[in-house]
Amino acid sequence: MSGPTIDSVVTFPAGSLTESAVVQLVARADGELGVVTDRTPFHPLDPTWPDQGPDLGTIGVDGRSAAVLDCRVGAWDGTDLFVGSAVPVRRGEPGWTFVVVHVLAAGPLEVASGDEVTLTVDEQHRAALSAGHTGCHLAALALNAALAGRWRKQPRVDSLGHPDFDQSAITSSRIEPFGSVDEYRLGRSLRRSGFDAAGLADDLPALTETVTATLDRWAAAAGEVRVEVAGPGLADRREWVCLLPDGPARIPCGGTHVRSTADVAPIRVHLTLDESGSQLTMHTEVGSPIR
Ligand SMILES: [Zn+2]
């Protein structure tokens, strides 16, 4: 079976919603079709850090179309296609091609290698996740700034120069439509690296106020948001960049985003600590002009 020889060209980092493409590979399993094309605007779920869910939308060929029910990262070794958590190698592994796999129900639409197709992303679903993802990164940076005084040793810092609580303590991040949920572990290893969690439960209201004030200031500044790419392929490194009054913020990121901090105003966070005091949860909600 022939297949792709280079990584899927992805256009979602620039915000694209539709592309014409050529089918390179069609895999069939469990009543589903996995369709790989040379280029795509679809953002797939990343199995290594599954924060932002897949784009949804349609794939069309010869005037007919079918729903894209899921979208996953795949890896092709020249013989077999591995999908999602079954991918056995890291990105950049020689001899492997990283591709976007568009999942359709088998049956309604026949697609074959060489077909010219039109890929169209559900715009509202994308916009909701982009808003949630931008809000998530801004809230993380505002939280880092608000917790800076709790570090007794100098840990690694974020792109704004604050101790990077977010990257030191995060255990999971889930992007939702117009929001996100981030879980932080306040364990022994975080304390050993210098973070002082004493009295944090009592401090949550003041902490929330500080984070909110920072987020309001950043949203009011209408800072440009963009995704910078090291190359056009799915496996190329991508970075979220946001021009804030405090300086340019950068976070490695495979997701999609809005264009301006003004697009997510107002951003509100809700911080909760579990009873043992070892798990901090940040719920973030963003406003949106399209809501
Ligand atoms: Zn991200």
py3Dmol code that shows the C-alpha trace and the ligand (Angstrom):
import py3Dmol

protein = """\
ATOM      1  CA  MET A   1       0.000   0.000   0.000  1.00  0.00           C
ATOM      2  CA  SER A   2       1.405   3.382  -0.944  1.00  0.00           C
ATOM      3  CA  GLY A   3       1.062   6.247   1.474  1.00  0.00           C
ATOM      4  CA  PRO A   4       2.339   9.641   2.529  1.00  0.00           C
ATOM      5  CA  THR A   5       6.068  10.308   2.307  1.00  0.00           C
ATOM      6  CA  ILE A   6       6.074  13.586   4.216  1.00  0.00           C
ATOM      7  CA  ASP A   7       4.172  14.764   7.314  1.00  0.00           C
ATOM      8  CA  SER A   8       0.682  16.198   6.759  1.00  0.00           C
ATOM      9  CA  VAL A   9       0.848  19.931   5.994  1.00  0.00           C
ATOM     10  CA  VAL A  10      -1.319  21.563   8.671  1.00  0.00           C
ATOM     11  CA  THR A  11      -2.946  24.970   8.240  1.00  0.00           C
ATOM     12  CA  PHE A  12      -4.841  25.222  11.563  1.00  0.00           C
ATOM     13  CA  PRO A  13      -1.965  27.118  13.264  1.00  0.00           C
ATOM     14  CA  ALA A  14      -2.748  30.119  11.009  1.00  0.00           C
ATOM     15  CA  GLY A  15      -6.473  29.714  11.668  1.00  0.00           C
ATOM     16  CA  SER A  16      -7.492  28.052   8.389  1.00  0.00           C
ATOM     17  CA  LEU A  17     -10.930  26.397   8.259  1.00  0.00           C
ATOM     18  CA  THR A  18     -11.015  24.886   4.768  1.00  0.00           C
ATOM     19  CA  GLU A  19      -8.568  23.304   2.318  1.00  0.00           C
ATOM     20  CA  SER A  20      -8.613  21.400  -0.944  1.00  0.00           C
ATOM     21  CA  ALA A  21      -6.468  18.301  -0.587  1.00  0.00           C
ATOM     22  CA  VAL A  22      -5.528  14.982  -2.160  1.00  0.00           C
ATOM     23  CA  VAL A  23      -6.240  11.710  -0.359  1.00  0.00           C
ATOM     24  CA  GLN A  24      -3.039   9.753   0.306  1.00  0.00           C
ATOM     25  CA  LEU A  25      -4.262   6.865   2.389  1.00  0.00           C
ATOM     26  CA  VAL A  26      -7.561   5.337   3.534  1.00  0.00           C
ATOM     27  CA  ALA A  27      -7.488   2.919   6.461  1.00  0.00           C
ATOM     28  CA  ARG A  28     -10.524   0.858   7.493  1.00  0.00           C
ATOM     29  CA  ALA A  29     -11.172  -0.475  10.991  1.00  0.00           C
ATOM     30  CA  ASP A  30     -14.181  -1.087  13.270  1.00  0.00           C
ATOM     31  CA  GLY A  31     -16.749   0.431  10.917  1.00  0.00           C
ATOM     32  CA  GLU A  32     -14.687   3.582  10.509  1.00  0.00           C
ATOM     33  CA  LEU A  33     -12.630   5.113   7.731  1.00  0.00           C
ATOM     34  CA  GLY A  34      -9.392   6.895   8.548  1.00  0.00           C
ATOM     35  CA  VAL A  35      -8.616   9.352   5.760  1.00  0.00           C
ATOM     36  CA  VAL A  36      -5.143  10.898   5.391  1.00  0.00           C
ATOM     37  CA  THR A  37      -4.656  13.845   3.023  1.00  0.00           C
ATOM     38  CA  ASP A  38      -1.605  15.791   1.900  1.00  0.00           C
ATOM     39  CA  ARG A  39      -2.786  18.934   3.708  1.00  0.00           C
ATOM     40  CA  THR A  40      -5.534  19.756   6.182  1.00  0.00           C
ATOM     41  CA  PRO A  41      -7.026  22.556   8.290  1.00  0.00           C
ATOM     42  CA  PHE A  42      -8.160  19.992  10.939  1.00  0.00           C
ATOM     43  CA  HIS A  43      -6.570  20.051  14.390  1.00  0.00           C
ATOM     44  CA  PRO A  44      -6.184  16.480  15.692  1.00  0.00           C
ATOM     45  CA  LEU A  45      -6.186  15.347  19.318  1.00  0.00           C
ATOM     46  CA  ASP A  46      -2.559  14.924  20.419  1.00  0.00           C
ATOM     47  CA  PRO A  47      -2.224  11.644  22.345  1.00  0.00           C
ATOM     48  CA  THR A  48       0.924  12.780  24.205  1.00  0.00           C
ATOM     49  CA  TRP A  49      -0.713  15.905  25.737  1.00  0.00           C
ATOM     50  CA  PRO A  50      -4.452  15.623  24.967  1.00  0.00           C
ATOM     51  CA  ASP A  51      -5.452  19.137  26.073  1.00  0.00           C
ATOM     52  CA  GLN A  52      -7.453  20.364  23.059  1.00  0.00           C
ATOM     53  CA  GLY A  53      -9.996  18.009  21.524  1.00  0.00           C
ATOM     54  CA  PRO A  54     -10.300  17.360  17.798  1.00  0.00           C
ATOM     55  CA  ASP A  55     -11.809  19.675  15.208  1.00  0.00           C
ATOM     56  CA  LEU A  56     -15.099  18.465  13.748  1.00  0.00           C
ATOM     57  CA  GLY A  57     -16.470  19.213  10.283  1.00  0.00           C
ATOM     58  CA  THR A  58     -16.940  17.594   6.888  1.00  0.00           C
ATOM     59  CA  ILE A  59     -15.030  15.983   4.054  1.00  0.00           C
ATOM     60  CA  GLY A  60     -16.468  16.390   0.576  1.00  0.00           C
ATOM     61  CA  VAL A  61     -15.784  14.631  -2.736  1.00  0.00           C
ATOM     62  CA  ASP A  62     -17.615  14.989  -6.058  1.00  0.00           C
ATOM     63  CA  GLY A  63     -20.445  17.047  -4.570  1.00  0.00           C
ATOM     64  CA  ARG A  64     -21.123  14.622  -1.719  1.00  0.00           C
ATOM     65  CA  SER A  65     -19.910  14.990   1.839  1.00  0.00           C
ATOM     66  CA  ALA A  66     -19.674  13.149   5.133  1.00  0.00           C
ATOM     67  CA  ALA A  67     -19.104  14.214   8.726  1.00  0.00           C
ATOM     68  CA  VAL A  68     -15.605  14.065  10.212  1.00  0.00           C
ATOM     69  CA  LEU A  69     -16.484  12.468  13.571  1.00  0.00           C
ATOM     70  CA  ASP A  70     -13.012  12.565  15.095  1.00  0.00           C
ATOM     71  CA  CYS A  71      -9.536  13.651  14.155  1.00  0.00           C
ATOM     72  CA  ARG A  72      -6.393  11.991  15.497  1.00  0.00           C
ATOM     73  CA  VAL A  73      -2.628  11.969  15.111  1.00  0.00           C
ATOM     74  CA  GLY A  74      -1.336   9.007  13.111  1.00  0.00           C
ATOM     75  CA  ALA A  75       2.105   7.657  12.263  1.00  0.00           C
ATOM     76  CA  TRP A  76       2.903   5.751   9.063  1.00  0.00           C
ATOM     77  CA  ASP A  77       5.995   3.551   8.715  1.00  0.00           C
ATOM     78  CA  GLY A  78       5.531   2.862   4.985  1.00  0.00           C
ATOM     79  CA  THR A  79       3.464  -0.268   5.661  1.00  0.00           C
ATOM     80  CA  ASP A  80       1.103   0.312   8.566  1.00  0.00           C
ATOM     81  CA  LEU A  81      -0.813   3.264   9.992  1.00  0.00           C
ATOM     82  CA  PHE A  82      -0.824   3.622  13.787  1.00  0.00           C
ATOM     83  CA  VAL A  83      -3.427   5.976  15.246  1.00  0.00           C
ATOM     84  CA  GLY A  84      -3.702   7.939  18.495  1.00  0.00           C
ATOM     85  CA  SER A  85      -2.256   6.263  21.589  1.00  0.00           C
ATOM     86  CA  ALA A  86      -1.163   3.299  19.410  1.00  0.00           C
ATOM     87  CA  VAL A  87       1.558   5.474  17.805  1.00  0.00           C
ATOM     88  CA  PRO A  88       4.751   3.698  18.954  1.00  0.00           C
ATOM     89  CA  VAL A  89       7.352   6.390  18.183  1.00  0.00           C
ATOM     90  CA  ARG A  90       8.024  10.039  18.959  1.00  0.00           C
ATOM     91  CA  ARG A  91       7.658  12.784  16.402  1.00  0.00           C
ATOM     92  CA  GLY A  92      10.758  13.140  14.289  1.00  0.00           C
ATOM     93  CA  GLU A  93      11.604   9.418  14.367  1.00  0.00           C
ATOM     94  CA  PRO A  94      13.506   8.635  11.111  1.00  0.00           C
ATOM     95  CA  GLY A  95      11.498   6.544   8.658  1.00  0.00           C
ATOM     96  CA  TRP A  96       8.122   7.605  10.097  1.00  0.00           C
ATOM     97  CA  THR A  97       5.602  10.082   8.717  1.00  0.00           C
ATOM     98  CA  PHE A  98       3.243  11.933  11.082  1.00  0.00           C
ATOM     99  CA  VAL A  99      -0.196  12.529   9.669  1.00  0.00           C
ATOM    100  CA  VAL A 100      -3.648  13.837  10.533  1.00  0.00           C
ATOM    101  CA  VAL A 101      -6.244  11.047  10.416  1.00  0.00           C
ATOM    102  CA  HIS A 102      -9.808  12.225   9.661  1.00  0.00           C
ATOM    103  CA  VAL A 103     -12.260   9.641  11.005  1.00  0.00           C
ATOM    104  CA  LEU A 104     -15.542   9.010   9.147  1.00  0.00           C
ATOM    105  CA  ALA A 105     -18.236   6.393   9.550  1.00  0.00           C
ATOM    106  CA  ALA A 106     -17.668   3.707   6.901  1.00  0.00           C
ATOM    107  CA  GLY A 107     -20.390   3.522   4.278  1.00  0.00           C
ATOM    108  CA  PRO A 108     -21.934   6.897   3.424  1.00  0.00           C
ATOM    109  CA  LEU A 109     -18.991   8.217   1.416  1.00  0.00           C
ATOM    110  CA  GLU A 110     -16.532   6.274  -0.693  1.00  0.00           C
ATOM    111  CA  VAL A 111     -13.078   7.858  -0.648  1.00  0.00           C
ATOM    112  CA  ALA A 112      -9.953   6.463  -2.306  1.00  0.00           C
ATOM    113  CA  SER A 113      -6.292   7.405  -2.601  1.00  0.00           C
ATOM    114  CA  GLY A 114      -5.808  10.081  -5.245  1.00  0.00           C
ATOM    115  CA  ASP A 115      -9.280  11.629  -4.782  1.00  0.00           C
ATOM    116  CA  GLU A 116      -9.442  15.415  -4.564  1.00  0.00           C
ATOM    117  CA  VAL A 117     -11.452  16.358  -1.484  1.00  0.00           C
ATOM    118  CA  THR A 118     -12.567  19.490   0.327  1.00  0.00           C
ATOM    119  CA  LEU A 119     -12.000  19.562   4.063  1.00  0.00           C
ATOM    120  CA  THR A 120     -14.148  21.982   6.064  1.00  0.00           C
ATOM    121  CA  VAL A 121     -13.846  22.588   9.797  1.00  0.00           C
ATOM    122  CA  ASP A 122     -16.897  23.427  11.961  1.00  0.00           C
ATOM    123  CA  GLU A 123     -16.220  27.129  12.523  1.00  0.00           C
ATOM    124  CA  GLN A 124     -18.189  27.573  15.754  1.00  0.00           C
ATOM    125  CA  HIS A 125     -16.678  24.535  17.439  1.00  0.00           C
ATOM    126  CA  ARG A 126     -13.170  25.684  16.433  1.00  0.00           C
ATOM    127  CA  ALA A 127     -13.819  29.238  17.668  1.00  0.00           C
ATOM    128  CA  ALA A 128     -15.059  27.971  21.033  1.00  0.00           C
ATOM    129  CA  LEU A 129     -11.996  25.762  21.558  1.00  0.00           C
ATOM    130  CA  SER A 130      -9.608  28.499  20.339  1.00  0.00           C
ATOM    131  CA  ALA A 131     -11.095  30.931  22.861  1.00  0.00           C
ATOM    132  CA  GLY A 132     -10.798  28.341  25.620  1.00  0.00           C
ATOM    133  CA  HIS A 133      -7.179  27.608  24.711  1.00  0.00           C
ATOM    134  CA  THR A 134      -6.068  31.254  24.619  1.00  0.00           C
ATOM    135  CA  GLY A 135      -7.802  31.855  27.949  1.00  0.00           C
ATOM    136  CA  CYS A 136      -6.054  28.802  29.407  1.00  0.00           C
ATOM    137  CA  HIS A 137      -2.561  30.093  28.552  1.00  0.00           C
ATOM    138  CA  LEU A 138      -3.305  33.618  29.782  1.00  0.00           C
ATOM    139  CA  ALA A 139      -4.714  32.304  33.072  1.00  0.00           C
ATOM    140  CA  ALA A 140      -1.643  30.102  33.578  1.00  0.00           C
ATOM    141  CA  LEU A 141       0.690  33.083  33.103  1.00  0.00           C
ATOM    142  CA  ALA A 142      -1.423  35.265  35.422  1.00  0.00           C
ATOM    143  CA  LEU A 143      -1.366  32.479  38.034  1.00  0.00           C
ATOM    144  CA  ASN A 144       2.433  32.223  37.737  1.00  0.00           C
ATOM    145  CA  ALA A 145       2.703  35.981  38.382  1.00  0.00           C
ATOM    146  CA  ALA A 146       0.323  35.864  41.361  1.00  0.00           C
ATOM    147  CA  LEU A 147       2.196  32.947  43.006  1.00  0.00           C
ATOM    148  CA  ALA A 148       5.698  34.367  42.410  1.00  0.00           C
ATOM    149  CA  GLY A 149       6.136  35.405  46.071  1.00  0.00           C
ATOM    150  CA  ARG A 150       5.672  31.815  47.280  1.00  0.00           C
ATOM    151  CA  TRP A 151       8.934  30.503  45.832  1.00  0.00           C
ATOM    152  CA  ARG A 152      11.891  30.286  48.242  1.00  0.00           C
ATOM    153  CA  LYS A 153      14.267  29.096  45.554  1.00  0.00           C
ATOM    154  CA  GLN A 154      14.489  30.359  42.007  1.00  0.00           C
ATOM    155  CA  PRO A 155      12.859  27.713  39.769  1.00  0.00           C
ATOM    156  CA  ARG A 156      12.693  27.894  36.012  1.00  0.00           C
ATOM    157  CA  VAL A 157      10.838  30.985  34.866  1.00  0.00           C
ATOM    158  CA  ASP A 158       8.140  31.511  32.246  1.00  0.00           C
ATOM    159  CA  SER A 159       8.532  33.812  29.249  1.00  0.00           C
ATOM    160  CA  LEU A 160       7.453  36.824  31.358  1.00  0.00           C
ATOM    161  CA  GLY A 161      10.179  36.102  33.939  1.00  0.00           C
ATOM    162  CA  HIS A 162       7.961  34.682  36.703  1.00  0.00           C
ATOM    163  CA  PRO A 163       8.631  31.356  38.433  1.00  0.00           C
ATOM    164  CA  ASP A 164       6.840  28.812  36.262  1.00  0.00           C
ATOM    165  CA  PHE A 165       4.342  27.318  38.718  1.00  0.00           C
ATOM    166  CA  ASP A 166       2.166  26.150  35.805  1.00  0.00           C
ATOM    167  CA  GLN A 167       4.828  24.005  34.124  1.00  0.00           C
ATOM    168  CA  SER A 168       6.302  22.848  37.453  1.00  0.00           C
ATOM    169  CA  ALA A 169       3.020  21.585  38.921  1.00  0.00           C
ATOM    170  CA  ILE A 170       0.574  20.843  36.091  1.00  0.00           C
ATOM    171  CA  THR A 171      -0.692  17.275  35.767  1.00  0.00           C
ATOM    172  CA  SER A 172      -3.459  17.762  33.214  1.00  0.00           C
ATOM    173  CA  SER A 173      -5.049  20.472  31.106  1.00  0.00           C
ATOM    174  CA  ARG A 174      -8.395  20.156  29.364  1.00  0.00           C
ATOM    175  CA  ILE A 175      -9.558  22.774  26.884  1.00  0.00           C
ATOM    176  CA  GLU A 176     -13.337  23.164  26.759  1.00  0.00           C
ATOM    177  CA  PRO A 177     -15.564  25.379  24.626  1.00  0.00           C
ATOM    178  CA  PHE A 178     -14.889  28.880  26.051  1.00  0.00           C
ATOM    179  CA  GLY A 179     -12.927  27.556  28.988  1.00  0.00           C
ATOM    180  CA  SER A 180     -10.419  25.149  30.473  1.00  0.00           C
ATOM    181  CA  VAL A 181      -9.707  23.043  33.531  1.00  0.00           C
ATOM    182  CA  ASP A 182      -6.118  22.784  34.772  1.00  0.00           C
ATOM    183  CA  GLU A 183      -5.032  20.436  37.550  1.00  0.00           C
ATOM    184  CA  TYR A 184      -1.927  21.161  39.623  1.00  0.00           C
ATOM    185  CA  ARG A 185      -0.213  18.782  42.035  1.00  0.00           C
ATOM    186  CA  LEU A 186       1.170  20.458  45.159  1.00  0.00           C
ATOM    187  CA  GLY A 187       3.265  17.492  46.207  1.00  0.00           C
ATOM    188  CA  ARG A 188       6.567  16.880  47.904  1.00  0.00           C
ATOM    189  CA  SER A 189       8.584  17.366  44.735  1.00  0.00           C
ATOM    190  CA  LEU A 190       7.080  20.837  44.182  1.00  0.00           C
ATOM    191  CA  ARG A 191       7.873  21.778  47.807  1.00  0.00           C
ATOM    192  CA  ARG A 192      11.389  20.444  47.379  1.00  0.00           C
ATOM    193  CA  SER A 193      11.854  22.660  44.353  1.00  0.00           C
ATOM    194  CA  GLY A 194      11.025  25.630  46.599  1.00  0.00           C
ATOM    195  CA  PHE A 195       7.268  26.239  46.418  1.00  0.00           C
ATOM    196  CA  ASP A 196       5.635  27.200  49.741  1.00  0.00           C
ATOM    197  CA  ALA A 197       1.965  26.155  49.848  1.00  0.00           C
ATOM    198  CA  ALA A 198       1.421  27.206  53.478  1.00  0.00           C
ATOM    199  CA  GLY A 199      -1.885  28.990  54.020  1.00  0.00           C
ATOM    200  CA  LEU A 200      -2.858  28.664  50.368  1.00  0.00           C
ATOM    201  CA  ALA A 201      -6.454  27.649  51.174  1.00  0.00           C
ATOM    202  CA  ASP A 202      -7.044  30.923  53.076  1.00  0.00           C
ATOM    203  CA  ASP A 203      -5.239  32.870  50.384  1.00  0.00           C
ATOM    204  CA  LEU A 204      -7.437  31.655  47.473  1.00  0.00           C
ATOM    205  CA  PRO A 205      -9.829  34.662  47.403  1.00  0.00           C
ATOM    206  CA  ALA A 206      -6.950  37.167  47.326  1.00  0.00           C
ATOM    207  CA  LEU A 207      -5.101  35.017  44.780  1.00  0.00           C
ATOM    208  CA  THR A 208      -8.195  34.905  42.550  1.00  0.00           C
ATOM    209  CA  GLU A 209      -8.519  38.685  42.771  1.00  0.00           C
ATOM    210  CA  THR A 210      -4.884  39.204  41.764  1.00  0.00           C
ATOM    211  CA  VAL A 211      -5.161  36.783  38.819  1.00  0.00           C
ATOM    212  CA  THR A 212      -8.394  38.437  37.653  1.00  0.00           C
ATOM    213  CA  ALA A 213      -6.889  41.932  37.788  1.00  0.00           C
ATOM    214  CA  THR A 214      -3.942  40.778  35.648  1.00  0.00           C
ATOM    215  CA  LEU A 215      -6.278  39.095  33.138  1.00  0.00           C
ATOM    216  CA  ASP A 216      -8.476  42.205  32.893  1.00  0.00           C
ATOM    217  CA  ARG A 217      -5.391  44.326  32.210  1.00  0.00           C
ATOM    218  CA  TRP A 218      -4.162  41.934  29.513  1.00  0.00           C
ATOM    219  CA  ALA A 219      -7.575  41.677  27.841  1.00  0.00           C
ATOM    220  CA  ALA A 220      -7.955  45.470  27.827  1.00  0.00           C
ATOM    221  CA  ALA A 221      -4.591  45.795  26.056  1.00  0.00           C
ATOM    222  CA  ALA A 222      -5.918  43.781  23.062  1.00  0.00           C
ATOM    223  CA  GLY A 223      -2.576  42.033  22.622  1.00  0.00           C
ATOM    224  CA  GLU A 224      -1.982  40.153  19.363  1.00  0.00           C
ATOM    225  CA  VAL A 225      -2.125  36.361  19.643  1.00  0.00           C
ATOM    226  CA  ARG A 226      -0.559  34.055  17.027  1.00  0.00           C
ATOM    227  CA  VAL A 227       0.914  30.581  16.625  1.00  0.00           C
ATOM    228  CA  GLU A 228       4.493  30.474  15.284  1.00  0.00           C
ATOM    229  CA  VAL A 229       5.613  27.351  13.445  1.00  0.00           C
ATOM    230  CA  ALA A 230       9.077  25.912  12.806  1.00  0.00           C
ATOM    231  CA  GLY A 231       7.731  24.333   9.606  1.00  0.00           C
ATOM    232  CA  PRO A 232       4.477  23.436   7.826  1.00  0.00           C
ATOM    233  CA  GLY A 233       4.263  19.790   8.913  1.00  0.00           C
ATOM    234  CA  LEU A 234       2.262  18.211  11.728  1.00  0.00           C
ATOM    235  CA  ALA A 235       5.429  17.169  13.601  1.00  0.00           C
ATOM    236  CA  ASP A 236       7.074  20.605  13.403  1.00  0.00           C
ATOM    237  CA  ARG A 237       7.425  22.578  16.636  1.00  0.00           C
ATOM    238  CA  ARG A 238       4.741  25.212  17.266  1.00  0.00           C
ATOM    239  CA  GLU A 239       4.620  27.996  19.801  1.00  0.00           C
ATOM    240  CA  TRP A 240       1.841  30.245  21.129  1.00  0.00           C
ATOM    241  CA  VAL A 241       2.941  33.884  21.115  1.00  0.00           C
ATOM    242  CA  CYS A 242       1.024  36.704  22.782  1.00  0.00           C
ATOM    243  CA  LEU A 243       2.116  40.343  22.809  1.00  0.00           C
ATOM    244  CA  LEU A 244       1.297  41.493  26.343  1.00  0.00           C
ATOM    245  CA  PRO A 245       2.037  44.858  27.995  1.00  0.00           C
ATOM    246  CA  ASP A 246       4.479  42.896  30.211  1.00  0.00           C
ATOM    247  CA  GLY A 247       6.383  41.610  27.154  1.00  0.00           C
ATOM    248  CA  PRO A 248       6.002  38.873  24.552  1.00  0.00           C
ATOM    249  CA  ALA A 249       4.707  35.650  26.107  1.00  0.00           C
ATOM    250  CA  ARG A 250       5.629  32.300  24.574  1.00  0.00           C
ATOM    251  CA  ILE A 251       4.430  28.782  25.372  1.00  0.00           C
ATOM    252  CA  PRO A 252       5.065  25.645  23.290  1.00  0.00           C
ATOM    253  CA  CYS A 253       1.608  24.700  21.997  1.00  0.00           C
ATOM    254  CA  GLY A 254       0.026  22.425  19.415  1.00  0.00           C
ATOM    255  CA  GLY A 255      -3.445  23.960  19.571  1.00  0.00           C
ATOM    256  CA  THR A 256      -5.517  26.721  17.995  1.00  0.00           C
ATOM    257  CA  HIS A 257      -6.110  30.256  19.260  1.00  0.00           C
ATOM    258  CA  VAL A 258      -8.019  33.514  18.797  1.00  0.00           C
ATOM    259  CA  ARG A 259      -6.245  36.573  17.311  1.00  0.00           C
ATOM    260  CA  SER A 260      -6.334  38.984  20.242  1.00  0.00           C
ATOM    261  CA  THR A 261      -6.598  38.945  24.021  1.00  0.00           C
ATOM    262  CA  ALA A 262      -9.649  41.187  23.520  1.00  0.00           C
ATOM    263  CA  ASP A 263     -11.431  38.213  21.874  1.00  0.00           C
ATOM    264  CA  VAL A 264     -11.529  36.334  25.182  1.00  0.00           C
ATOM    265  CA  ALA A 265     -12.570  39.157  27.526  1.00  0.00           C
ATOM    266  CA  PRO A 266     -13.600  38.823  30.231  1.00  0.00           C
ATOM    267  CA  ILE A 267     -11.512  35.920  31.554  1.00  0.00           C
ATOM    268  CA  ARG A 268     -12.650  34.560  34.913  1.00  0.00           C
ATOM    269  CA  VAL A 269     -10.917  31.910  37.043  1.00  0.00           C
ATOM    270  CA  HIS A 270     -12.210  29.762  39.874  1.00  0.00           C
ATOM    271  CA  LEU A 271      -9.522  28.208  42.098  1.00  0.00           C
ATOM    272  CA  THR A 272     -10.217  25.257  44.390  1.00  0.00           C
ATOM    273  CA  LEU A 273      -7.960  23.236  46.659  1.00  0.00           C
ATOM    274  CA  ASP A 274      -8.864  19.677  47.622  1.00  0.00           C
ATOM    275  CA  GLU A 275      -9.199  18.726  51.296  1.00  0.00           C
ATOM    276  CA  SER A 276      -5.678  17.335  51.559  1.00  0.00           C
ATOM    277  CA  GLY A 277      -4.322  20.593  50.136  1.00  0.00           C
ATOM    278  CA  SER A 278      -2.328  18.694  47.514  1.00  0.00           C
ATOM    279  CA  GLN A 279      -4.420  19.358  44.417  1.00  0.00           C
ATOM    280  CA  LEU A 280      -5.179  22.816  43.049  1.00  0.00           C
ATOM    281  CA  THR A 281      -7.784  23.093  40.278  1.00  0.00           C
ATOM    282  CA  MET A 282      -8.185  26.172  38.100  1.00  0.00           C
ATOM    283  CA  HIS A 283     -11.418  26.503  36.115  1.00  0.00           C
ATOM    284  CA  THR A 284     -11.140  29.259  33.527  1.00  0.00           C
ATOM    285  CA  GLU A 285     -14.059  30.782  31.609  1.00  0.00           C
ATOM    286  CA  VAL A 286     -13.788  33.283  28.780  1.00  0.00           C
ATOM    287  CA  GLY A 287     -16.301  35.618  27.215  1.00  0.00           C
ATOM    288  CA  SER A 288     -16.708  35.629  23.472  1.00  0.00           C
ATOM    289  CA  PRO A 289     -18.264  37.926  20.900  1.00  0.00           C
ATOM    290  CA  ILE A 290     -19.828  34.916  19.165  1.00  0.00           C
ATOM    291  CA  ARG A 291     -21.388  33.414  22.285  1.00  0.00           C
TER     292      ARG A 291
END
"""
ligand_1 = """\
1
ZN
Zn -1.507 25.332 24.328
"""
view = py3Dmol.view(width=600, height=400)
view.addModel(protein, "pdb")
view.setStyle({"model": 0}, {"cartoon": {"style": "trace"}})
view.addModel(ligand_1, "xyz")
view.setStyle({"model": 1}, {"stick": {}})
view.zoomTo()
view.show()
